[in-house]
Amino acid sequence: MKTLFLLCALFTVASLRTYTKCELARVFQSYGLEGHNDNIFALVSGVCLVQYESSFSTNAEGQNWRNGRVVSTDYGLFQINSRWWCDDGKTENSLNACEQHCTQFVDNNIADDITCAKRVVKDPQGMNAWYGWNKHCKENVDNYLQECNL
């Protein structure tokens, strides 16, 4: 039984991924993201918002509280919200606009995360849907990835 527990614990730790800024920028490039744009999901904007939303961690989760209870949870690199974008089976009246279970956003396959983030940006709020982007990335990020030599 101890062996099974240790194997499960090792698998969980091994499956977690925290990127560096430049590493994630290169991954985003491989998915065809480029440049910086406030109206679409782009390379610089995306990497910057991930830094401030999840600290580059694929397994980040953050709870949103109201009146002493959890009303939704944010998942993964982009902190995809369970009220609007994914279904976690716990959030009441989830709209699930990305048509995904929220667990899809806390694994190391980030293709579905990027697809959902692009969907979020198509809504009227655009990149403004993310607090981290609004507070830290909305203004001048022209030199944000300069050290990455992309």
ROSE-4610 file (N, C-alpha, C; in Angstrom, 1 decimal, always signed):
// ROSE-4610
residu = [M/M/M/K/K/K/T/T/T/L/L/L/F/F/F/L/L/L/L/L/L/C/C/C/A/A/A/L/L/L/F/F/F/T/T/T/V/V/V/A/A/A/S/S/S/L/L/L/R/R/R/T/T/T/Y/Y/Y/T/T/T/K/K/K/C/C/C/E/E/E/L/L/L/A/A/A/R/R/R/V/V/V/F/F/F/Q/Q/Q/S/S/S/Y/Y/Y/G/G/G/L/L/L/E/E/E/G/G/G/H/H/H/N/N/N/D/D/D/N/N/N/I/I/I/F/F/F/A/A/A/L/L/L/V/V/V/S/S/S/G/G/G/V/V/V/C/C/C/L/L/L/V/V/V/Q/Q/Q/Y/Y/Y/E/E/E/S/S/S/S/S/S/F/F/F/S/S/S/T/T/T/N/N/N/A/A/A/E/E/E/G/G/G/Q/Q/Q/N/N/N/W/W/W/R/R/R/N/N/N/G/G/G/R/R/R/V/V/V/V/V/V/S/S/S/T/T/T/D/D/D/Y/Y/Y/G/G/G/L/L/L/F/F/F/Q/Q/Q/I/I/I/N/N/N/S/S/S/R/R/R/W/W/W/W/W/W/C/C/C/D/D/D/D/D/D/G/G/G/K/K/K/T/T/T/E/E/E/N/N/N/S/S/S/L/L/L/N/N/N/A/A/A/C/C/C/E/E/E/Q/Q/Q/H/H/H/C/C/C/T/T/T/Q/Q/Q/F/F/F/V/V/V/D/D/D/N/N/N/N/N/N/I/I/I/A/A/A/D/D/D/D/D/D/I/I/I/T/T/T/C/C/C/A/A/A/K/K/K/R/R/R/V/V/V/V/V/V/K/K/K/D/D/D/P/P/P/Q/Q/Q/G/G/G/M/M/M/N/N/N/A/A/A/W/W/W/Y/Y/Y/G/G/G/W/W/W/N/N/N/K/K/K/H/H/H/C/C/C/K/K/K/E/E/E/N/N/N/V/V/V/D/D/D/N/N/N/Y/Y/Y/L/L/L/Q/Q/Q/E/E/E/C/C/C/N/N/N/L/L/L]
num = [1/1/1/2/2/2/3/3/3/4/4/4/5/5/5/6/6/6/7/7/7/8/8/8/9/9/9/10/10/10/11/11/11/12/12/12/13/13/13/14/14/14/15/15/15/16/16/16/17/17/17/18/18/18/19/19/19/20/20/20/21/21/21/22/22/22/23/23/23/24/24/24/25/25/25/26/26/26/27/27/27/28/28/28/29/29/29/30/30/30/31/31/31/32/32/32/33/33/33/34/34/34/35/35/35/36/36/36/37/37/37/38/38/38/39/39/39/40/40/40/41/41/41/42/42/42/43/43/43/44/44/44/45/45/45/46/46/46/47/47/47/48/48/48/49/49/49/50/50/50/51/51/51/52/52/52/53/53/53/54/54/54/55/55/55/56/56/56/57/57/57/58/58/58/59/59/59/60/60/60/61/61/61/62/62/62/63/63/63/64/64/64/65/65/65/66/66/66/67/67/67/68/68/68/69/69/69/70/70/70/71/71/71/72/72/72/73/73/73/74/74/74/75/75/75/76/76/76/77/77/77/78/78/78/79/79/79/80/80/80/81/81/81/82/82/82/83/83/83/84/84/84/85/85/85/86/86/86/87/87/87/88/88/88/89/89/89/90/90/90/91/91/91/92/92/92/93/93/93/94/94/94/95/95/95/96/96/96/97/97/97/98/98/98/99/99/99/100/100/100/101/101/101/102/102/102/103/103/103/104/104/104/105/105/105/106/106/106/107/107/107/108/108/108/109/109/109/110/110/110/111/111/111/112/112/112/113/113/113/114/114/114/115/115/115/116/116/116/117/117/117/118/118/118/119/119/119/120/120/120/121/121/121/122/122/122/123/123/123/124/124/124/125/125/125/126/126/126/127/127/127/128/128/128/129/129/129/130/130/130/131/131/131/132/132/132/133/133/133/134/134/134/135/135/135/136/136/136/137/137/137/138/138/138/139/139/139/140/140/140/141/141/141/142/142/142/143/143/143/144/144/144/145/145/145/146/146/146/147/147/147/148/148/148/149/149/149/150/150/150]
x = [+0.8/+0.0/+0.9/+2.0/+2.9/+3.5/+3.8/+4.4/+3.5/+2.2/+1.2/+1.0/+1.0/+0.9/+2.1/+3.3/+4.5/+4.5/+4.1/+4.0/+3.1/+1.9/+0.9/+1.4/+2.1/+2.7/+3.8/+4.6/+5.7/+5.1/+4.0/+3.4/+2.8/+2.1/+1.5/+2.6/+3.7/+4.8/+5.4/+5.6/+6.2/+5.3/+4.0/+3.1/+2.9/+3.4/+3.2/+4.3/+3.9/+4.9/+4.9/+6.0/+6.1/+7.1/+6.7/+7.6/+8.4/+9.4/+10.1/+9.4/+9.6/+9.0/+9.5/+10.8/+11.2/+10.8/+10.8/+10.4/+8.9/+8.1/+6.7/+6.5/+7.3/+7.3/+7.6/+8.6/+8.9/+7.8/+7.2/+6.1/+4.9/+4.6/+3.5/+3.9/+5.1/+5.5/+5.3/+5.5/+5.3/+3.8/+2.9/+1.5/+1.0/+2.0/+1.7/+1.4/+1.5/+1.3/+2.5/+2.2/+3.3/+2.8/+3.8/+3.6/+2.8/+2.3/+1.5/+0.3/-0.9/-2.1/-3.1/-3.7/-4.7/-6.0/-6.3/-7.6/-7.6/-6.4/-6.4/-5.4/-5.5/-4.5/-3.2/-2.2/-0.9/+0.2/+1.4/+2.6/+2.9/+3.2/+3.7/+2.6/+1.4/+0.2/+0.0/+0.0/-0.3/+0.8/+2.0/+3.1/+3.0/+2.8/+2.7/+1.5/+0.3/-0.8/-0.6/+0.0/+0.3/+1.2/+2.2/+3.1/+2.2/+1.3/+0.6/-0.7/-1.1/-2.3/-1.9/-0.9/-0.6/+0.9/+1.7/+3.2/+3.7/+3.2/+3.7/+3.4/+2.5/+2.3/+1.0/+1.2/+0.1/-1.0/-0.6/-1.6/-2.1/-2.0/-2.5/-4.0/-4.5/-5.9/-6.1/-7.1/-7.5/-9.0/-9.4/-10.8/-11.3/-12.5/-13.1/-14.3/-14.2/-15.1/-16.1/-17.3/-18.3/-19.2/-19.4/-20.2/-19.8/-18.5/-18.0/-18.1/-18.3/-18.3/-17.7/-17.2/-16.5/-17.6/-17.5/-18.5/-18.0/-16.6/-16.0/-14.6/-13.9/-12.5/-11.8/-10.6/-9.8/-8.8/-8.5/-7.7/-6.6/-5.4/-4.3/-3.6/-2.8/-1.9/-2.6/-3.8/-4.6/-5.6/-5.7/-6.7/-8.1/-8.5/-9.8/-10.8/-11.9/-12.9/-14.0/-14.4/-15.4/-16.8/-17.0/-18.3/-18.6/-17.6/-17.8/-17.3/-16.1/-15.4/-15.3/-15.4/-15.2/-16.2/-16.4/-17.3/-16.4/-16.5/-15.7/-16.7/-17.9/-18.9/-19.3/-18.7/-19.0/-19.6/-19.3/-19.8/-21.2/-22.1/-23.5/-23.6/-24.5/-24.8/-23.6/-22.7/-21.5/-22.0/-21.5/-21.8/-20.9/-19.7/-18.9/-18.7/-18.4/-18.3/-17.2/-16.2/-15.1/-15.4/-16.5/-17.0/-15.9/-15.3/-14.3/-14.5/-14.1/-14.0/-12.8/-12.9/-11.8/-10.5/-10.6/-9.4/-8.5/-9.1/-8.3/-7.3/-7.5/-6.6/-5.6/-5.5/-4.4/-3.5/-3.4/-2.4/-1.3/-0.4/+0.7/+0.4/-0.8/-1.2/-1.8/-1.1/-1.6/-2.4/-2.5/-3.2/-4.6/-5.3/-6.7/-6.8/-5.8/-5.7/-5.7/-4.8/-4.6/-5.9/-6.5/-7.8/-8.8/-8.9/-9.9/-9.6/-8.3/-7.9/-8.2/-8.1/-8.5/-10.0/-10.7/-12.2/-12.6/-11.9/-12.1/-12.0/-10.9/-10.6/-11.6/-12.3/-13.3/-14.6/-14.7/-15.8/-15.6/-16.6/-16.5/-15.4/-15.1/-14.1/-12.7/-12.5/-11.2/-10.2/-9.0/-7.9/-8.3/-9.2/-9.6/-10.3/-10.6/-11.2/-10.2/-8.9/-7.9/-7.4/-7.5/-7.1/-5.6/-4.8/-3.4/-2.9/-3.6/-3.3/-3.6/-4.8/-5.2/-4.2/-3.8/-2.9/-1.5/-1.0/+0.5/+0.9/+0.0/+0.4/-0.3/-1.3/-2.1/-1.3/-0.5/+0.3/+1.5/+2.6/+3.7/+4.4/+4.4/+5.1/+6.0/+6.4/+7.2/+8.5/+9.1/+10.4/+10.3/+9.0/+8.8/+9.5/+9.7/+10.4/+11.8/+12.3/+13.6/+14.7/+14.8/+15.9/+15.7/+14.6/+14.4/+15.0/+15.4/+16.0/+15.2/+14.0/+13.1/+13.2]
y = [-1.2/+0.0/+1.3/+1.2/+2.4/+2.6/+1.5/+1.6/+2.3/+1.9/+2.5/+3.9/+4.3/+5.7/+6.5/+6.0/+6.7/+6.8/+5.8/+5.9/+6.9/+7.0/+8.0/+9.4/+9.6/+10.9/+11.3/+10.3/+10.6/+11.0/+10.3/+10.6/+12.0/+12.3/+13.6/+14.7/+14.6/+15.6/+15.6/+14.5/+14.4/+15.1/+15.0/+15.5/+17.0/+17.6/+19.1/+19.8/+21.0/+21.7/+23.2/+23.7/+25.2/+25.6/+26.5/+27.0/+28.2/+28.4/+29.8/+30.6/+31.9/+32.9/+32.6/+32.4/+32.2/+30.8/+29.8/+28.5/+28.6/+29.2/+29.3/+30.1/+31.2/+32.0/+31.1/+30.2/+29.3/+28.3/+27.8/+26.9/+27.6/+28.8/+29.6/+29.9/+30.1/+30.3/+29.1/+27.9/+26.6/+26.4/+27.1/+27.1/+28.2/+28.9/+30.0/+31.3/+31.5/+32.8/+33.7/+35.0/+35.9/+37.3/+38.2/+39.6/+39.9/+41.1/+41.6/+42.4/+42.1/+42.7/+42.7/+43.8/+43.9/+43.3/+43.0/+42.5/+41.1/+40.4/+39.0/+38.4/+37.1/+36.4/+36.2/+36.9/+36.9/+36.5/+36.3/+35.8/+36.6/+37.9/+38.7/+38.8/+39.1/+39.3/+38.0/+36.9/+35.6/+35.2/+35.3/+35.0/+35.9/+37.2/+38.1/+37.8/+37.5/+37.2/+35.9/+34.9/+33.7/+33.9/+34.8/+35.1/+35.6/+36.5/+37.1/+36.3/+35.4/+34.6/+33.3/+32.6/+31.3/+31.1/+32.1/+32.0/+30.9/+30.7/+29.8/+28.3/+28.0/+26.7/+26.1/+24.9/+24.2/+23.7/+23.6/+23.0/+24.0/+25.3/+26.3/+26.3/+26.5/+26.6/+27.7/+28.5/+29.6/+29.7/+29.8/+29.9/+31.3/+31.5/+32.8/+32.7/+33.6/+33.5/+34.7/+34.5/+35.5/+35.1/+36.0/+35.8/+34.5/+34.3/+33.2/+31.8/+31.8/+30.5/+30.6/+29.5/+29.4/+29.5/+30.4/+30.5/+30.1/+30.0/+29.5/+29.2/+28.5/+28.2/+28.5/+29.0/+29.3/+28.2/+27.7/+26.5/+26.8/+26.2/+26.1/+27.4/+27.3/+28.4/+29.8/+29.7/+30.9/+31.2/+30.4/+30.5/+30.6/+29.6/+29.5/+29.3/+30.1/+30.2/+29.2/+28.5/+27.5/+28.0/+29.3/+29.9/+30.1/+30.6/+31.0/+30.0/+29.4/+28.8/+27.3/+26.7/+25.2/+24.7/+23.4/+22.7/+21.9/+22.2/+21.5/+20.5/+20.5/+19.7/+20.2/+21.4/+22.0/+23.4/+24.1/+25.5/+25.5/+26.2/+26.3/+27.1/+26.6/+27.3/+27.7/+26.7/+27.0/+27.1/+28.1/+28.3/+27.4/+27.0/+26.1/+26.5/+27.7/+28.2/+27.6/+27.0/+26.3/+24.8/+24.4/+23.0/+22.0/+22.3/+21.4/+21.2/+20.0/+19.9/+20.6/+21.2/+22.1/+21.3/+20.0/+19.3/+19.3/+19.5/+19.6/+20.7/+21.7/+22.9/+22.8/+21.7/+21.5/+20.4/+20.0/+19.0/+19.7/+18.9/+19.5/+19.7/+19.2/+19.5/+20.9/+21.8/+23.2/+23.6/+22.7/+23.0/+23.4/+22.7/+23.0/+24.3/+24.6/+25.8/+27.0/+26.9/+28.0/+28.2/+27.1/+27.2/+27.9/+27.6/+28.2/+29.7/+30.0/+31.4/+32.2/+31.6/+32.3/+32.6/+31.6/+31.8/+32.9/+32.9/+34.0/+35.4/+35.5/+36.8/+37.2/+36.3/+36.6/+37.3/+37.1/+37.8/+39.3/+40.0/+41.5/+42.0/+41.4/+41.8/+41.7/+40.7/+40.5/+40.1/+40.6/+40.4/+41.0/+41.9/+42.5/+41.5/+40.3/+39.2/+38.8/+39.1/+38.6/+39.8/+39.7/+40.8/+41.0/+39.9/+39.9/+40.7/+40.5/+41.2/+42.7/+43.0/+44.4/+45.1/+44.5/+45.2/+45.3/+44.2/+44.2/+44.2/+43.9/+43.6/+44.6/+45.2/+46.0/+47.2/+47.8/+48.9/+48.4/+49.1/+48.8/+47.5/+46.5/+45.3/+45.0/+46.1/+45.9/+45.2/+45.4/+44.7/+43.5/+43.1/+42.0/+40.7/+40.3/+39.1/+39.3/+40.5/+40.9/+39.9/+39.5/+38.5/+37.1/+36.8/+35.5/+35.3/+36.4/+36.3/+35.5/+35.8/+35.0/+35.5]
z = [+0.0/+0.0/+0.0/+0.8/+0.8/-0.6/-1.2/-2.6/-3.5/-3.5/-4.4/-4.1/-2.8/-2.5/-3.0/-2.8/-3.3/-4.8/-5.5/-6.9/-7.4/-6.7/-7.1/-6.8/-5.7/-5.3/-6.3/-6.7/-7.7/-9.0/-9.5/-10.7/-10.7/-9.6/-9.5/-9.6/-8.9/-8.9/-10.3/-10.9/-12.2/-13.3/-13.1/-14.1/-14.0/-13.0/-12.8/-13.6/-14.2/-15.0/-14.7/-14.4/-14.3/-15.3/-16.2/-17.3/-16.8/-17.5/-17.4/-18.5/-18.3/-19.3/-20.7/-20.9/-22.3/-22.8/-22.0/-22.4/-22.9/-22.1/-22.5/-23.8/-24.0/-25.2/-26.4/-26.3/-27.4/-27.7/-26.6/-26.8/-27.5/-27.1/-27.7/-29.2/-29.5/-30.9/-31.7/-31.1/-31.8/-32.1/-31.3/-31.6/-32.5/-33.1/-34.0/-33.5/-32.2/-31.6/-31.8/-32.1/-32.3/-31.9/-31.7/-31.5/-30.2/-30.2/-29.1/-29.6/-29.1/-29.6/-28.4/-28.2/-27.1/-27.5/-28.7/-29.2/-29.5/-29.6/-29.8/-28.9/-28.7/-27.9/-28.6/-28.2/-28.9/-28.0/-28.6/-27.8/-26.6/-26.7/-25.6/-24.6/-25.0/-24.1/-23.3/-24.1/-23.4/-22.4/-22.7/-21.7/-20.5/-20.7/-19.6/-18.7/-19.3/-18.4/-17.7/-18.3/-17.6/-16.4/-16.5/-15.4/-14.2/-14.5/-13.4/-12.9/-13.8/-13.4/-12.7/-13.2/-12.6/-12.3/-12.4/-12.2/-13.1/-14.3/-15.3/-14.9/-14.0/-13.5/-14.2/-14.8/-15.5/-14.5/-13.2/-12.3/-11.3/-11.6/-10.7/-10.5/-9.3/-9.1/-8.1/-8.3/-7.4/-7.2/-6.0/-5.7/-5.6/-6.0/-5.9/-4.9/-3.9/-2.8/-2.8/-2.4/-2.2/-1.0/-0.1/+1.1/+1.8/+2.0/+2.7/+2.1/+0.8/+0.1/-1.3/-1.8/-3.1/-4.1/-5.1/-6.1/-7.5/-7.6/-8.8/-8.6/-9.5/-9.4/-10.7/-10.7/-11.9/-12.0/-13.2/-13.5/-14.5/-14.2/-15.1/-15.4/-16.5/-16.9/-17.0/-17.6/-17.9/-16.8/-15.8/-14.8/-15.4/-16.2/-16.8/-15.8/-15.8/-14.7/-15.0/-13.9/-13.9/-14.0/-13.8/-13.9/-15.4/-16.1/-17.5/-18.5/-18.3/-19.4/-19.4/-18.2/-18.1/-17.0/-17.0/-16.0/-15.1/-13.8/-12.8/-12.0/-12.3/-11.6/-10.2/-9.9/-8.5/-8.6/-9.7/-9.8/-10.4/-9.6/-10.0/-11.3/-12.2/-13.4/-14.3/-14.4/-15.3/-16.7/-17.4/-18.8/-19.7/-19.3/-20.0/-21.4/-21.7/-23.1/-23.9/-23.2/-23.9/-24.1/-23.5/-23.7/-23.2/-22.1/-21.5/-20.0/-19.5/-18.1/-17.6/-16.5/-15.9/-15.7/-15.5/-15.2/-16.5/-17.7/-18.9/-18.8/-18.0/-17.9/-16.8/-16.1/-15.1/-15.4/-16.7/-17.1/-17.9/-18.4/-19.2/-20.7/-21.1/-22.5/-22.6/-23.1/-23.1/-24.3/-25.3/-26.6/-26.3/-25.4/-25.1/-24.3/-23.5/-22.7/-23.7/-24.6/-25.6/-26.4/-26.8/-27.6/-26.8/-25.5/-24.6/-24.4/-24.2/-24.0/-25.2/-26.4/-27.6/-27.7/-27.1/-27.1/-26.1/-25.0/-24.0/-24.6/-25.4/-26.0/-27.0/-27.6/-28.6/-27.9/-26.6/-26.0/-25.9/-25.6/-25.6/-24.7/-23.6/-22.7/-23.2/-24.2/-24.7/-23.7/-23.8/-22.8/-21.5/-21.4/-20.1/-19.2/-19.7/-18.8/-17.7/-17.9/-16.9/-16.1/-14.8/-13.9/-14.0/-14.1/-14.2/-15.5/-16.6/-17.8/-17.6/-17.1/-16.9/-16.0/-14.9/-13.9/-14.4/-15.1/-15.3/-16.8/-17.7/-19.1/-20.1/-19.7/-20.6/-21.2/-20.4/-20.9/-21.7/-21.6/-22.5/-22.1/-22.9/-22.7/-23.9/-24.6/-25.8/-25.6/-24.4/-24.1/-23.2/-23.0/-22.0/-22.3/-23.5/-23.9/-24.5/-24.3/-24.9/-24.6/-23.3/-22.9/-23.5/-24.1/-24.7/-26.0/-26.7/-28.0/-29.0/-29.1/-30.0/-31.5]
